[in-house]
Amino acid sequence: MRKIPAILAATTFAFAAQGALAQSKYDALFDALWSKVDQNFYDPHFHGVDWKAAGAHYREKLAGVESDAQFEALASAVLAELHASHTHITPPSDSPASSVGIGVRVHTIVGQDVVTQIAPLSDAWRAGLRPGDALLSAPVSLRGEAGSPAQVDVAHCDGTHSSYSIRRAGAFWPPEEPGFRWSSIELNEKTRIGFIVIDRFDDGAAALADRAMADLKDTQGLIVHIRANTGGNASALRLASYFGKESPAFVLLSRPYLVALGHPVTQADVMAAPKVEGAYTDAAVFQAVGDKGGGAAFWSEDVGAKRYGGPVVVLTGEDTGSAAEGFAWFMRLKTSAHIIGRRTQGAFLGGESFDLPGGWSLTLPVYGLWGPDGGDYGDKPVTPDRTIALARNDICQGRDREIEAAMDYLTAR
């Protein structure tokens, strides 16, 4: 009987030691996260946030953190104080906090979470989910460990309801290849319309832009679809060069450059920033900015006789973000292109990934973005010239009203 208290004491001590170890791990992780933001966030004024006070406030809450999921929630809360895109923390791939969905993309339409895309290799497709199905439970509740089952209740397009047990799966990243593809349609012997779909502006996109425009140079109108384009890099400027004259498109400025500048950015500062052309890979962009002291103006190019002369429509949506928004802004500010669709993400900043202890990683905006007029375009969404709202009935029928509107606009010209 005398051994029981000793066993209890040992067990209590073990749990206490385990808790202290976890606490120490999360303390160190939080300090590393706070320091990375403190040293690298592009805005010297932290978007008006007292970053030291924010750190102290959330550090006090660490005492209640006992799991990766809880730490991720706390870290996400402190990062949200910055009100900036390209700002998030990612747990290690083997962490219980690392979760995936069921392999579908969802948009909220008139209060309903409607499936708009399904990964073809997913259990969701095999089970019978289809575009237009409305989820009857919040999409976030469907997330969990890859391979684990999720109970999914849906309302189908025909009004019937179904319940499925669907295996969770990581989908849509890395993005589908090729992410840059094009085609054309001949409406009559005098009219051919070109169609370019771009899912990413990544390394290699500039060469693909040249090939696409060579193939489509004789079309009488062009549609550029970037509705699902989540970003990439400055390779978007190579395509943009075919539609506008050589000019500064945007300026990337880091905190050291802004501190040295010492005043709000003006149009004169944009024109005076070091000029960069042809930096169409991640490495080239970072090198260009680094070589120029933390700031550089990225210019479109003069493509001469290759410049496209026909009318152009750009299709945008709520998934259009980052470098794709930069392309949309250039087309709005520097060309006569007509923009159709929906407002873009508002996620236009230059982000970089940083390693944190224990396999965690932090994405952080290290460059702000200013336009040719000196305006701050950081996280500013692009509003279309003509807005067309998503309709569930159109998705159910497989109808694309934005492409229809684009074709109407071009054929009228």
Secondary structure, 3 states (H helix, E strand, C coil): CCHHHHHHHHHHHHHHHHHHHHHHHHHHHHHHHHHHHHHHCCCCCHHHCCHHHHHHHHHHHHHHCCCHHHHHHHHHHHHHCCCCCCCEEECCCCCCCCCECCCEEEEEECCEEEEEEECCCCHHHHHCCCCCCEECCCHHHHCECCCCEEEEEEECCCCCEEEEEEECCCCCCCCCCCCEEEEEEEEECCEEEEEEEECCECCCHHHHHHHHHHHHCCCCEEEEECCCCCCECCCHHHHHCCCCCCCEEEEEECHHHHHHHCCCCCHHHHHHCCEECCCCCHHHHHHHHHHCCCEEEEECCCCHHHCCCCCEEEEECCCCCCHHHHHHHHHHHHCCCEEEECCCCCCCCEEEEEECHHHCEEEEEEEEEECCCCCECCCCCCCCCEECCCCHHHHHHCCCHHHHHHHHHHHCC
